[in-house]
Amino acid sequence: MKKLLFIFAAIVIGFSVHPGTFADASPEKSENEQKVEKPDKHHHRLIEEDKVKELTEKGFTKEEIFTGAILAKKADKSVDDVLTIYKEKKTWENTAKELGVDLEELKKINSMVEWNQFLENHEGAVIDYLAAYSNKKPEDIQAYLDDKMSLRFLIGAAAMAKLSNKDLDEIISMKKEGQSFHNIISTLNIKHEDLHNELKEFKKGVEEKVKDGSSEEAKE
């Protein structure tokens, strides 16, 4: 049960994306191996910015590169090999089968990619919602982002702060000290089920906010 709850957390905050880069937080890791991205230059990325640019120039979308990179990690292949297979097989389902990756794992990856795309497409609305949720101003959230904190991590940090009655700054300080996501949860004595429920409510709330905002724009 704990593993299933952690999978949802991984879907909501498991992939940290800075502009043009994908940080390493792959879904197949166990809860003891989940690491928040390190703030220093020695952090190992899932795929480097130059490689993303190269593949984008070859015609692949960010979503295809993102999915391909995760499958490559799971199958111990290069992202080029995976994307070559994808071009031949036409679908990710067929690509996963060719690589010997469980289709249930592919569904998790797809959920992560969809959520990541949502954050990218509605960043402004997410920042506003996150600011209100964490009793901060939108410019405070933007300052965290400018300090190389990913939006995905900030969502998870805000949920942990709320559950532990801490300020968001305290969670971020723990991350900067090098603590892993799992260690922060343990230090704060947060139950996985509680975090799962809190992240689920956040995801539901921000999606409703975006939906309501779109409805209002349509009326105008």
Number of C-alpha atoms within 10 A of each C-alpha: 8 11 11 12 16 21 20 20 20 25 22 24 24 26 27 21 21 16 9 13 19 20 21 24 22 22 23 16 13 13 16 10 13 20 20 24 24 20 14 10 6 7 12 13 15 19 19 14 16 11 15 20 15 11 18 14 10 9 9 17 13 18 14 16 22 24 20 27 24 23 26 21 18 19 16 11 15 14 23 15 11 26 23 14 19 19 12 11 15 12 11 22 16 16 23 23 13 14 17 12 17 12 15 9 15 20 13 17 23 17 16 23 20 14 18 22 14 14 19 14 11 13 13 14 17 23 23 18 21 22 19 12 17 19 14 15 16 17 12 13 20 17 12 15 16 11 10 15 22 19 25 20 22 22 23 23 26 25 26 24 20 17 16 14 10 16 16 21 13 12 23 18 11 16 22 16 11 16 19 19 22 18 18 18 18 12 11 15 12 16 13 19 15 14 21 21 15 19 22 14 13 20 16 11 15 20 18 12 16 17 12 12 12 11 11 10 9 8 6 5
